[in-house]
Amino acid sequence: MTILYNVLNDNLTKEDLLETSSKPSWLKEMPLLAGGFSNLKEWFKTAQPNDPVPKTVKACPGIKDLLSKVIILKFPTDLLLDIQADGTYKWRTPWPVQNFNVSSHQSWQYNFSDNINIKISLPLSLSCTKNVDIIYLEPFYHTSVPYKVIPGIVKLSSKHQSIQPINLFFDRENKTYQFRAGQPLCYIMVCNGSAQVKEQKLNKLPFYSKRFLGDYRKNV
């Protein structure tokens, strides 16, 4: 399964926006076995009966399998974001960044949370070699973030590339946040395949989904 991308900014490259997930530094540095043992045979020589095998989280298949399905989306620029408890916000970048934008859904559009919504639109469009479902997740294993990534399934088309805004929830308080270029913004998890990426340049504008006003309104 290959995710096809198109960078919608002449001054940015793939490396500025996304990467297939590598092991985070703390996981690379962590040994498979605690206690200084290099392998199970070495541990077994000194183990007492019923001693548990000193495996670390590096042996966890859940983490390994998740990271194999993950693409990291990154902030393409430094971003200063000021949020007020009343839901108002301001944002600045050091210089204008083409096709990068920060917006928000108003609180009357959702009633399941008291958090403040901030929507990050990246200069990036995505499709796939086959129709595929993806989920945006917090970049849990790579960094700690001051927001929640709003979860939901997004369908990528094999026929059209589409822009994928990232919806976040921030606490309702007066606070200023600073994000650095290259800092992980979120994960993209490919639901039914491993994460691979390939560039696909487009000669036309990306497709904007009409599913919210089409397929879904009949189910409301």
Summary of the structure (lengths in Angstrom):
residues: 220
radius of gyration: 20.7
end to end distance: 32.6
largest distance: 67.2
contacts: 573
relative contact order: 0.25
helix: 15%
strand: 33%
